[in-house]
Amino acid sequence: MTRTRVYVAGPYSADNVITVLANMRRGIWASAGILRAGFAPFCPWLDYQFSLQAHVSLADYYEYGLAWLEVSDVVYVLDGWENSAGTLAELKRARELEIPIVHSMAELLAGGYAGTRGQP
């Protein structure tokens, strides 16, 4: 069975480390819930692992994230997206590609997104 690919979008960066860590916790928690619900989430909040091992530029993070977004079946957006420049760019790209956007687990579960973007 091929799992529906869900790009999880939402705020990451902030002007202080406490908010960054809170954003990471929310994103990872939401992604884990999406995984437990039977989907295949892409969790950008785990990107910090790259920085612990090797230098990765911010441009690399953005380009690699967008590459995953472009093959996703649906985008799941966390609260607070309205003030996140990165999330706004991701949503713009999703709309250009006509990738469905949802804002809650209920919407995700009710959407029937399996195979909507030509999964093998």
FENNOR-V485405 format. One record per backbone hydrogen bond with DSSP energy under -0.5 kcal/mol. NH is the residue of the N-H (numbers start at 0). CO is the residue of the C=O. If there is no record, write none. Layout:
# FENNOR-V485405
nh=NH co=CO
nh=NH co=CO
This chain:
# FENNOR-V485405
nh=2 co=0
nh=5 co=3
nh=5 co=39
nh=6 co=4
nh=6 co=73
nh=7 co=5
nh=7 co=41
nh=8 co=6
nh=8 co=75
nh=19 co=15
nh=20 co=16
nh=21 co=17
nh=22 co=18
nh=23 co=19
nh=24 co=20
nh=25 co=21
nh=26 co=22
nh=27 co=23
nh=28 co=24
nh=29 co=25
nh=30 co=26
nh=31 co=27
nh=32 co=28
nh=33 co=29
nh=34 co=30
nh=35 co=31
nh=36 co=32
nh=37 co=34
nh=38 co=33
nh=39 co=3
nh=40 co=38
nh=41 co=5
nh=42 co=40
nh=43 co=7
nh=43 co=41
nh=45 co=42
nh=46 co=43
nh=48 co=45
nh=49 co=46
nh=50 co=46
nh=51 co=47
nh=52 co=48
nh=52 co=49
nh=53 co=49
nh=60 co=56
nh=61 co=57
nh=62 co=58
nh=63 co=59
nh=64 co=60
nh=65 co=61
nh=66 co=62
nh=67 co=63
nh=68 co=64
nh=69 co=65
nh=70 co=66
nh=70 co=67
nh=71 co=68
nh=72 co=4
nh=73 co=4
nh=74 co=99
nh=75 co=6
nh=76 co=74
nh=76 co=101
nh=77 co=8
nh=80 co=77
nh=82 co=79
nh=83 co=80
nh=84 co=82
nh=87 co=83
nh=88 co=84
nh=89 co=85
nh=90 co=86
nh=91 co=87
nh=92 co=88
nh=93 co=89
nh=94 co=90
nh=95 co=91
nh=96 co=92
nh=97 co=94
nh=98 co=93
nh=99 co=72
nh=101 co=74
nh=107 co=103
nh=108 co=104
nh=109 co=105
nh=110 co=106
nh=110 co=107
nh=115 co=112
nh=117 co=114
